[in-house]
């Protein structure tokens, strides 16, 4: 069957058996998305599953558990075995050895309490062989993801970018929410501003989308903001000062 696996042969993935290991948020979302696309899916299975009979095994487990989960996947007596992949953005293919390895990292947040779909996002893929890369690409396309390749040497930097874009954004919004609440303003009042900012960044890039007192050179307003933080949330001052400096560089056209 494997000789049919070509990048252009997208429908062949539906002829393979895919096992998902990891019954977390990403494992459940991935299994549901592949089933909706007509792929035969077993799981999500618990860690340590041998995945007998599977052609493709996708490990949706924490980074520290990838090697153990991969070691549990059984190889056939002829020495062949399923393609084994992980969903980590920062991890190389090394922990998957000796399996024929690939990776598929959906560039999408999957929160705990909200139904998630991966469709419409992008995905970083890699593969140890052309066959593995082709299957990673097919998995991404069946999930409605736009695949792009990230080399092993670039994975940590790529994942850091994702963390800044998503995780750190929430850290900033938590700080904004706290200060707004202290001023008697609810989080909902900030939401249109945040959405418009993200849409402007997507359309124009950070430098052109930047507004506010730093972009205007209004140092007096910046100092008033800083004094307010010193009184109400002094532990936020190091974060505020670092962001002011980075935003000044951005406003000047330098890398933030």
BAFI-3210 file (N, C-alpha, C; in Angstrom, 3 decimals, decimal comma, padded with zeros to 6 digits):
// residues 256
n [1|2|3|4|5|6|7|8|9|10|11|12|13|14|15|16|17|18|19|20|21|22|23|24|25|26|27|28|29|30|31|32|33|34|35|36|37|38|39|40|41|42|43|44|45|46|47|48|49|50|51|52|53|54|55|56|57|58|59|60|61|62|63|64|65|66|67|68|69|70|71|72|73|74|75|76|77|78|79|80|81|82|83|84|85|86|87|88|89|90|91|92|93|94|95|96|97|98|99|100|101|102|103|104|105|106|107|108|109|110|111|112|113|114|115|116|117|118|119|120|121|122|123|124|125|126|127|128|129|130|131|132|133|134|135|136|137|138|139|140|141|142|143|144|145|146|147|148|149|150|151|152|153|154|155|156|157|158|159|160|161|162|163|164|165|166|167|168|169|170|171|172|173|174|175|176|177|178|179|180|181|182|183|184|185|186|187|188|189|190|191|192|193|194|195|196|197|198|199|200|201|202|203|204|205|206|207|208|209|210|211|212|213|214|215|216|217|218|219|220|221|222|223|224|225|226|227|228|229|230|231|232|233|234|235|236|237|238|239|240|241|242|243|244|245|246|247|248|249|250|251|252|253|254|255|256]
n.u [000,826|002,043|003,487|001,740|001,622|001,884|002,607|000,708|-001,353|-003,645|-006,196|-005,471|-004,876|-007,180|-007,355|-005,743|-004,991|-005,216|-003,834|-004,418|-002,631|-002,997|-005,176|-005,932|-006,711|-005,758|-005,443|-008,089|-009,332|-007,903|-008,435|-011,215|-011,342|-010,014|-011,650|-013,989|-013,059|-013,029|-011,080|-009,880|-009,833|-008,326|-008,821|-008,873|-006,110|-004,719|-001,566|001,254|000,103|000,215|-000,623|-001,258|-001,565|-001,932|-001,305|-000,368|000,741|-000,043|001,279|-000,110|000,929|002,465|005,602|007,733|006,952|007,084|009,172|008,859|006,245|006,583|008,353|006,718|005,157|004,459|006,559|006,380|006,989|008,543|010,223|009,344|007,043|004,578|004,331|005,405|004,465|004,771|003,130|004,437|005,659|008,208|009,967|012,373|012,667|014,058|013,325|011,581|012,847|013,405|011,601|010,112|009,809|007,709|006,419|003,721|002,490|-000,131|-000,770|-002,395|-004,501|-005,916|-008,277|-009,444|-012,180|-013,755|-015,302|-013,226|-011,855|-009,531|-009,407|-008,601|-006,373|-002,733|000,012|002,999|005,162|007,217|009,446|011,148|011,615|010,783|008,282|007,266|007,078|005,168|002,903|002,572|001,908|-000,474|-002,094|-002,292|-003,691|-006,095|-007,110|-007,814|-005,797|-003,134|-000,163|003,294|006,860|009,184|012,466|014,593|016,553|015,315|013,145|012,840|012,937|010,741|008,680|008,915|008,080|005,382|004,544|004,905|003,076|000,629|000,462|001,871|000,469|-001,942|-001,012|-000,407|-002,989|-004,222|-002,951|-003,870|-006,610|-006,731|-005,916|-007,902|-010,171|-009,585|-010,056|-012,738|-013,723|-015,049|-013,888|-015,083|-015,310|-012,808|-012,512|-013,402|-011,389|-009,062|-009,597|-009,757|-007,156|-005,660|-006,696|-005,869|-003,096|-002,823|-003,553|-001,850|000,632|002,858|004,201|002,840|000,298|000,477|-000,657|-001,422|000,008|002,852|003,495|002,741|004,594|004,068|005,244|004,542|001,994|002,669|004,263|002,358|000,768|002,632|003,026|000,505|000,523|002,581|001,333|-000,907|-000,385|002,406|004,064|003,844|005,422|008,136|007,461|005,889|007,778|009,631|008,035|007,375|009,883|010,400|008,263|008,808|011,062|009,840|008,102|009,988|010,824|012,600|013,641|011,440]
n.v [-001,212|001,145|002,108|003,675|006,057|009,284|012,773|013,969|012,237|012,495|011,277|008,653|008,455|007,891|005,210|004,099|002,961|004,849|005,596|007,388|008,558|009,598|011,124|013,808|017,338|018,065|015,532|014,573|016,513|016,167|013,474|013,627|015,435|014,032|011,789|013,012|013,674|011,284|009,423|006,349|005,931|005,027|005,443|008,479|006,889|005,618|006,572|004,511|002,687|-000,001|000,032|-001,905|-003,039|-000,567|001,779|004,352|006,244|008,731|010,725|012,445|013,708|015,047|016,796|015,655|013,043|011,875|010,155|007,827|007,081|006,567|004,440|002,446|001,744|-000,863|-002,722|-004,567|-008,118|-008,393|-006,318|-003,997|-001,282|000,944|004,354|006,838|009,658|012,884|015,619|017,865|021,201|022,156|020,028|017,834|015,155|013,151|011,797|009,848|007,714|004,157|004,444|005,149|008,448|011,341|014,690|016,731|019,728|021,482|024,868|026,205|027,143|025,082|025,197|024,187|024,242|024,834|023,921|022,742|023,340|022,451|023,225|025,551|026,677|026,789|024,431|023,089|020,863|017,926|015,348|012,230|010,814|010,887|009,587|009,759|012,552|013,055|011,772|013,235|015,679|015,013|014,305|016,822|018,266|016,840|017,534|020,087|021,930|024,182|023,132|023,677|023,504|023,030|023,138|021,029|022,536|024,947|024,674|025,309|028,118|028,651|027,621|029,274|031,670|031,037|030,739|033,343|034,697|033,597|032,435|034,384|036,625|036,234|036,479|039,203|040,213|039,368|041,014|043,498|043,148|042,995|045,586|047,101|046,184|047,179|049,800|049,797|048,765|046,358|043,212|042,646|045,105|045,577|043,740|044,320|046,155|044,579|042,638|044,246|045,201|042,855|042,132|044,347|044,055|041,609|042,416|044,560|044,393|044,763|047,278|049,240|048,972|049,918|052,025|054,656|056,164|055,866|055,507|058,037|059,596|060,569|061,091|062,025|060,963|058,259|058,220|058,894|056,619|054,779|055,649|055,089|052,289|051,823|052,500|050,800|048,220|047,292|045,111|044,677|046,504|045,909|044,374|046,232|048,302|046,961|046,426|049,004|049,910|048,073|048,694|051,321|050,906|049,510|051,517|053,225|051,906|049,868|046,455|044,956]
n.w [000,000|000,639|-001,544|-002,907|-001,676|-002,271|-002,573|-004,172|-003,989|-002,246|-001,476|-000,711|001,973|003,331|003,110|004,942|008,293|011,136|014,239|017,190|019,871|023,106|025,070|025,344|024,947|022,347|021,178|021,128|019,500|017,126|016,444|016,052|013,897|011,837|011,564|010,630|008,152|006,884|007,523|008,827|012,172|015,200|018,572|020,616|022,205|025,291|026,807|026,126|024,494|022,158|019,543|017,562|014,248|013,112|010,515|010,600|013,290|015,539|017,947|020,444|022,852|025,895|025,497|027,000|027,168|024,721|023,743|025,360|024,673|021,960|022,052|022,946|020,808|018,687|016,508|013,461|012,844|010,593|010,741|009,687|010,173|011,615|010,451|012,635|014,384|016,023|017,780|018,598|018,709|019,274|019,365|017,911|015,453|016,663|019,178|018,288|017,174|016,796|014,714|011,501|011,007|011,625|011,980|013,103|013,740|014,730|014,281|016,324|019,012|021,539|023,636|026,939|027,692|025,514|022,448|019,853|016,636|014,204|011,616|009,085|010,203|010,230|009,871|011,137|009,605|009,379|008,211|008,296|006,004|002,470|002,213|004,825|005,109|003,160|004,212|006,569|005,457|004,157|006,347|007,567|005,574|005,444|007,894|007,431|007,540|006,647|005,449|006,295|006,031|008,667|009,589|011,640|012,992|013,256|014,878|017,659|017,635|015,997|017,619|019,819|018,692|018,287|020,947|021,933|020,320|021,107|023,876|025,449|024,732|026,082|028,691|028,736|028,294|030,620|032,490|031,564|031,954|034,715|035,541|034,323|035,696|038,206|037,717|037,449|035,078|032,906|031,556|029,085|027,829|026,799|024,786|022,004|021,296|021,471|019,519|017,204|017,141|016,675|014,165|012,641|012,864|011,505|008,952|008,287|009,516|012,367|012,768|011,208|012,254|014,807|017,394|019,796|022,835|022,824|020,128|019,292|020,513|023,043|025,827|028,350|028,927|028,997|031,293|033,229|033,100|034,061|036,692|037,719|037,615|039,451|041,809|041,939|040,941|041,439|040,915|038,238|036,987|035,964|033,677|032,276|031,801|030,186|027,977|027,133|026,267|024,183|022,523|021,838|020,252|018,168|017,201|016,195|014,016|014,326|015,095|017,428]
ca.u [000,000|002,834|003,978|000,741|001,665|002,547|002,047|-000,471|-002,357|-004,286|-007,245|-004,992|-004,827|-008,412|-007,200|-004,832|-005,490|-004,475|-004,050|-004,093|-002,248|-003,083|-006,586|-006,045|-007,459|-005,318|-005,740|-009,514|-009,641|-007,302|-009,201|-012,516|-011,152|-009,674|-012,855|-014,874|-012,487|-013,130|-009,934|-010,130|-009,067|-008,453|-008,450|-007,562|-005,683|-003,875|-000,117|001,695|-000,597|001,083|-001,156|-001,131|-002,370|-002,016|-000,337|000,147|000,496|000,207|001,398|-000,556|001,310|003,438|006,929|008,565|006,448|007,130|010,075|008,249|005,087|007,086|008,965|005,650|004,515|005,035|006,998|006,013|008,081|009,424|011,049|008,619|006,132|003,843|004,935|005,093|004,673|004,346|002,476|005,180|006,224|009,606|010,755|012,826|012,203|014,947|012,715|010,739|013,682|013,874|010,493|010,080|009,227|007,221|005,786|002,612|002,170|-001,133|-000,504|-003,723|-004,759|-007,014|-008,613|-010,070|-013,628|-014,454|-015,121|-012,141|-011,621|-008,214|-009,539|-008,356|-005,076|-001,565|000,654|004,396|005,367|008,561|009,455|012,487|011,688|009,735|007,007|006,803|006,669|003,924|001,804|002,357|001,198|-001,836|-002,813|-002,597|-004,723|-007,360|-007,588|-008,117|-004,648|-002,199|001,136|004,574|007,961|010,103|013,638|014,897|017,336|014,467|011,927|012,728|012,600|009,364|007,763|008,957|007,199|004,005|004,271|004,754|001,850|-000,577|000,534|002,257|-000,630|-002,885|-000,397|-000,623|-004,411|-004,517|-002,519|-004,803|-007,889|-006,606|-005,908|-009,225|-011,082|-009,273|-010,657|-014,173|-014,054|-015,109|-013,084|-015,810|-015,068|-011,514|-012,512|-013,365|-010,078|-008,100|-009,901|-009,369|-005,691|-005,185|-007,066|-004,987|-001,769|-002,883|-003,689|-000,841|001,883|002,892|004,639|001,778|-000,894|000,733|-001,242|-001,278|000,892|004,251|003,566|002,593|005,659|003,457|005,933|003,847|000,955|003,346|004,684|001,160|000,433|003,611|002,731|-000,691|000,941|003,381|000,409|-001,948|000,149|003,849|004,761|003,768|006,309|009,185|006,846|005,497|008,974|010,196|007,151|007,538|011,131|010,234|007,314|009,535|011,883|008,919|007,641|011,113|011,120|013,625|013,030|010,996]
ca.v [000,000|002,358|002,661|004,609|007,309|010,383|014,054|014,293|011,193|012,792|010,351|007,366|008,441|007,288|003,757|003,702|002,974|005,830|005,533|008,602|008,257|010,800|011,487|015,184|018,247|017,961|014,192|014,470|017,363|015,560|012,277|014,045|016,040|013,008|010,983|013,799|013,663|009,945|008,592|005,337|006,362|004,322|006,303|008,564|005,825|006,029|006,427|003,123|001,834|-000,606|000,440|-003,006|-002,949|000,793|002,190|005,650|006,526|010,136|010,869|013,747|013,604|016,080|016,613|014,768|011,671|011,407|009,009|006,647|006,680|006,000|003,139|001,470|001,390|-002,135|-002,931|-005,904|-009,086|-008,213|-005,136|-002,814|-000,823|002,143|005,658|007,377|011,097|013,609|016,905|018,908|022,241|022,440|018,799|017,259|013,797|012,195|010,913|008,840|006,615|003,891|004,448|006,116|009,492|012,605|015,536|017,564|020,647|022,482|026,184|026,584|026,887|024,150|025,408|023,059|024,316|025,276|022,996|023,231|022,803|022,841|023,667|026,962|027,062|026,237|023,359|022,798|019,436|017,445|013,906|011,665|010,261|011,463|008,974|010,329|013,939|013,031|011,429|014,392|016,689|014,544|014,456|018,240|018,683|016,233|018,281|021,446|022,767|024,524|022,684|024,275|022,723|023,668|022,294|020,764|023,635|026,126|024,339|026,053|029,498|028,636|027,420|030,492|032,631|030,637|031,034|034,794|035,116|033,102|032,350|035,649|037,555|036,055|037,053|040,643|040,508|039,198|042,246|044,552|042,873|043,336|047,042|047,595|045,882|048,111|051,078|049,612|048,438|044,918|042,633|042,727|046,406|045,519|042,733|044,899|046,750|043,503|042,039|045,176|045,248|041,637|042,219|045,331|043,428|040,616|043,073|045,585|044,211|045,433|048,684|050,095|048,863|050,484|053,310|054,901|057,260|055,683|055,802|059,487|060,288|061,224|060,544|062,415|059,961|057,022|058,355|058,807|055,197|054,105|056,023|054,342|050,922|051,820|052,590|049,774|046,887|047,520|043,929|044,727|047,545|045,397|044,006|047,468|049,003|046,204|046,603|050,387|049,983|047,322|049,415|052,481|050,429|049,225|052,798|053,819|051,080|048,874|045,234|045,072]
ca.w [000,000|000,801|-002,798|-003,415|-000,930|-002,959|-002,154|-004,974|-003,821|-000,984|-001,044|-000,218|003,426|003,837|003,038|006,000|009,662|011,919|015,682|017,941|021,247|023,926|025,187|025,800|024,080|020,963|020,697|020,824|018,347|015,941|016,107|015,518|012,584|010,856|011,312|009,778|006,805|006,316|007,864|009,855|013,340|016,470|019,679|021,251|023,088|026,394|026,629|026,268|023,541|021,151|018,235|016,615|013,041|012,597|009,494|011,017|014,701|015,854|019,387|020,948|024,268|026,263|024,905|027,811|027,074|023,330|023,580|025,966|023,874|020,711|022,343|023,175|019,534|018,258|015,130|012,990|012,885|009,443|010,971|009,231|011,205|011,246|010,577|013,959|014,427|017,217|017,529|019,300|017,865|019,594|019,426|016,653|015,217|017,331|020,180|017,648|016,684|015,430|013,765|010,409|011,845|011,090|012,987|012,646|014,836|014,359|014,839|016,794|020,424|021,793|025,043|027,635|027,892|024,314|021,320|019,006|015,310|013,711|010,225|008,827|010,740|009,551|010,631|010,841|009,393|009,053|008,012|008,131|004,654|001,617|002,542|006,086|004,858|002,392|005,110|007,444|004,662|003,941|007,605|007,741|004,626|005,855|009,053|007,020|007,885|005,583|005,958|005,896|006,592|009,594|009,802|013,043|013,560|013,429|015,605|018,921|017,312|015,519|018,735|020,627|018,027|018,577|022,353|022,063|019,635|021,763|025,337|026,055|024,510|027,184|029,878|028,636|028,473|032,041|033,153|031,159|032,604|036,133|035,694|033,948|036,794|039,281|037,329|037,325|033,690|032,712|030,476|027,812|027,189|026,116|023,723|020,646|021,072|021,218|018,220|016,147|017,098|016,013|012,752|012,005|012,752|010,436|007,657|007,989|010,223|013,669|012,749|010,674|013,087|016,134|017,768|021,222|023,253|022,427|018,694|019,128|021,214|024,198|026,993|029,571|029,176|029,379|032,684|034,065|033,164|034,915|038,076|038,113|037,898|040,680|042,939|041,966|040,611|041,264|040,383|036,780|036,444|035,066|032,408|031,601|031,332|029,057|026,820|026,664|025,512|022,939|021,670|021,298|019,125|017,080|016,645|015,468|012,839|014,648|015,617|018,809]
c.u [000,859|003,319|002,987|000,835|002,535|001,883|000,777|-001,616|-003,068|-005,337|-006,733|-004,931|-006,069|-008,361|-006,296|-005,528|-004,597|-004,838|-003,599|-003,804|-002,231|-004,506|-006,744|-006,800|-007,070|-005,621|-007,200|-009,876|-009,101|-008,081|-010,538|-012,376|-010,832|-010,876|-013,822|-014,383|-012,486|-011,963|-010,345|-009,226|-009,373|-007,995|-009,297|-007,310|-004,833|-002,405|000,311|001,006|000,366|000,658|-000,989|-002,086|-002,487|-000,955|000,365|-000,223|000,883|000,153|001,028|-000,331|002,264|004,821|007,772|008,153|006,582|007,983|009,463|007,064|005,524|007,673|007,914|004,981|005,215|005,418|006,661|007,236|009,038|010,309|010,412|007,680|005,435|004,743|004,489|005,436|004,284|003,779|003,172|005,720|007,712|010,522|011,137|012,249|012,994|014,241|011,846|011,538|013,374|012,763|010,759|009,209|008,725|006,693|004,733|002,202|001,152|-000,846|-001,829|-003,834|-005,981|-007,382|-009,429|-011,583|-014,401|-014,250|-014,132|-012,173|-010,271|-008,294|-009,345|-007,031|-003,961|-000,955|002,095|004,564|006,842|008,465|010,856|012,700|010,653|008,360|006,428|006,337|005,340|002,737|001,521|001,565|-000,254|-002,680|-003,227|-003,743|-006,077|-007,947|-007,959|-007,022|-003,807|-000,795|002,299|005,674|008,803|011,251|013,906|015,629|016,491|013,285|011,776|012,343|011,165|008,389|007,760|008,064|005,740|003,633|004,079|003,426|000,597|-000,479|000,843|001,200|-001,647|-002,326|-000,588|-002,084|-004,836|-004,114|-003,468|-006,148|-007,853|-006,657|-007,264|-010,218|-010,850|-009,861|-012,164|-014,637|-014,002|-014,263|-013,764|-015,567|-013,759|-011,542|-012,535|-012,023|-009,046|-008,334|-009,471|-007,853|-005,128|-005,501|-006,172|-003,576|-001,749|-002,885|-002,480|000,530|001,943|003,211|003,528|000,527|-000,745|000,082|-000,931|-000,211|002,346|004,419|003,470|003,732|005,177|004,049|005,232|002,756|001,567|003,765|003,484|000,706|001,363|003,361|001,501|-000,340|001,722|002,484|-000,473|-001,436|001,655|004,597|004,719|004,745|007,434|008,633|006,492|006,721|009,598|009,347|007,228|008,787|011,008|009,300|007,951|010,415|010,997|008,451|008,738|011,514|012,202|012,938|012,659|011,819]
c.v [001,260|002,937|003,652|005,965|008,331|011,661|014,366|013,319|011,337|011,769|009,040|007,317|007,787|005,768|003,231|003,744|003,886|005,682|006,838|008,195|009,562|011,325|012,868|016,027|018,075|016,589|014,043|015,299|016,760|014,327|012,651|014,616|015,019|012,120|011,731|013,814|012,275|009,037|007,593|005,607|005,464|005,259|007,549|007,434|006,398|005,847|004,994|002,179|001,300|-000,309|-000,650|-002,789|-001,560|001,016|003,491|005,845|007,974|010,304|012,294|013,763|014,740|015,761|015,600|013,307|011,082|010,148|007,739|006,148|006,042|004,610|002,051|001,010|000,171|-002,115|-004,359|-006,816|-008,926|-006,980|-003,855|-002,369|000,440|003,371|006,241|008,867|011,677|014,968|018,054|019,940|022,422|021,233|018,308|015,851|012,753|011,290|009,800|007,644|005,341|003,924|005,415|007,273|010,684|013,436|016,401|018,439|021,665|023,806|026,803|026,265|025,991|024,280|024,256|023,083|024,799|024,236|023,574|022,567|023,318|023,441|025,169|027,456|026,520|025,145|023,209|021,298|019,152|015,935|013,410|011,108|010,978|010,895|009,581|011,769|013,986|012,722|012,579|015,469|016,280|014,652|015,911|018,668|018,079|016,941|019,721|022,437|023,053|024,160|023,518|023,526|023,587|022,703|022,120|021,936|024,864|025,881|025,133|027,503|029,612|028,526|028,609|031,567|032,322|030,966|032,530|035,237|034,715|033,172|033,703|036,723|037,451|036,594|038,567|041,000|040,317|040,437|043,400|044,388|043,269|044,840|047,641|047,356|046,833|049,495|050,956|049,261|046,927|044,464|042,793|044,041|046,419|044,643|043,345|045,529|045,679|042,880|042,949|045,252|044,033|041,677|043,219|044,780|042,424|041,276|043,932|045,314|045,099|046,914|049,609|050,077|049,569|051,856|053,554|055,917|057,096|055,979|057,300|060,261|061,015|060,649|060,894|061,403|058,636|057,078|058,302|057,359|054,470|054,413|055,263|052,898|050,850|051,838|051,351|048,355|046,985|046,316|043,871|045,724|046,991|044,994|045,253|048,180|048,295|046,399|048,010|050,496|049,262|048,061|050,670|052,069|050,128|050,504|053,487|053,011|050,061|047,610|045,389|044,190]
c.w [000,000|-000,520|-003,415|-002,741|-001,666|-002,505|-002,919|-004,735|-002,485|-000,587|-000,455|001,297|004,010|003,775|004,144|007,353|010,494|013,393|016,313|019,376|022,031|023,954|025,819|024,788|022,624|020,385|020,302|019,592|017,059|015,501|015,483|014,115|011,508|010,549|010,388|008,334|006,179|006,592|008,940|011,035|014,524|017,578|019,762|022,271|024,219|026,069|026,905|025,319|022,493|019,737|017,179|015,435|012,451|011,520|009,879|012,481|014,963|017,364|019,792|022,454|024,596|025,725|025,667|027,702|025,669|023,185|024,157|025,149|022,566|020,937|022,535|021,893|018,950|016,789|014,729|012,930|011,719|009,589|010,490|010,354|010,771|011,219|011,907|013,975|015,768|016,814|018,248|018,326|018,068|019,483|018,037|016,502|016,000|018,341|019,583|017,130|017,470|014,377|012,613|010,886|011,047|012,246|012,323|013,821|014,361|015,055|015,272|018,281|020,569|023,271|025,622|027,538|026,670|023,213|020,326|017,641|014,836|012,315|010,114|009,349|009,840|010,425|010,173|010,702|009,126|008,888|007,751|006,733|003,794|001,919|003,817|005,896|004,108|003,287|006,072|006,718|004,448|005,208|007,818|006,837|004,982|007,072|008,697|007,334|006,649|006,044|005,439|006,626|007,519|009,851|011,294|013,697|013,871|014,356|016,898|018,659|016,821|016,682|019,682|020,018|018,316|020,016|022,571|021,486|020,389|023,279|025,973|025,833|025,644|028,493|029,893|028,864|029,930|032,826|032,826|031,861|034,079|036,355|035,348|035,078|037,956|039,008|037,128|035,926|033,515|031,523|029,118|027,091|026,414|024,866|022,324|020,307|020,726|019,846|017,077|016,010|016,365|014,523|012,013|011,848|011,612|009,069|007,294|008,585|011,446|013,571|012,263|011,537|014,432|016,290|019,237|021,553|022,835|020,949|018,431|019,758|022,454|025,482|028,299|029,923|029,609|030,844|033,631|034,196|034,137|036,389|038,580|038,438|039,200|041,916|043,071|041,711|040,386|040,697|038,864|036,163|035,570|033,693|031,612|031,012|030,132|027,808|026,263|025,800|024,172|021,986|021,093|020,122|017,915|016,400|015,833|014,244|013,063|015,124|017,074|019,735]
res [x|x|x|x|x|x|x|x|x|x|x|x|x|x|x|x|x|x|x|x|x|x|x|x|x|x|x|x|x|x|x|x|x|x|x|x|x|x|x|x|x|x|x|x|x|x|x|x|x|x|x|x|x|x|x|x|x|x|x|x|x|x|x|x|x|x|x|x|x|x|x|x|x|x|x|x|x|x|x|x|x|x|x|x|x|x|x|x|x|x|x|x|x|x|x|x|x|x|x|x|x|x|x|x|x|x|x|x|x|x|x|x|x|x|x|x|x|x|x|x|x|x|x|x|x|x|x|x|x|x|x|x|x|x|x|x|x|x|x|x|x|x|x|x|x|x|x|x|x|x|x|x|x|x|x|x|x|x|x|x|x|x|x|x|x|x|x|x|x|x|x|x|x|x|x|x|x|x|x|x|x|x|x|x|x|x|x|x|x|x|x|x|x|x|x|x|x|x|x|x|x|x|x|x|x|x|x|x|x|x|x|x|x|x|x|x|x|x|x|x|x|x|x|x|x|x|x|x|x|x|x|x|x|x|x|x|x|x|x|x|x|x|x|x|x|x|x|x|x|x|x|x|x|x|x|x]
***
